């Protein structure tokens, strides 16, 4: 699914049929946009993703704490911690999701995004610039 309408319809159907929208697994395609335009109205209802650089005080063992901001609707924004080194935590409690490049400009989040009572989705990011902002070895500290 690439649009807000498609996702909304799917989640409504899953909630009605299964009682919990996260019981049905879906695949989402989110277009990468710079963080400064993420707040603008969604173009043609697209699902969007933006990168939030590391924040001091939230660094992991690699001195990084990258976040992706997933915009799934005008009023539904989810922030997830990510790492190109892979997921962190246990299978029951993933604290950091992994990022893996599929082909140039296209990445996937792994394991799947599983938010009980909200959504369970395999997520693909597209139109990601090269190099990807999270795939940098430089940490800028102000």
Secondary structure by P-SEA (a helix, b strand, c coil): cccaaaaaaaaaaaaaaccccccccbbbbbbbbccccccccccccccbbbbbccccccccccccbbbbbbbccccbbbbbbbbccccccccccccbbbbbbccccbbbbccccccccccccbbbbccccccccccccccccc
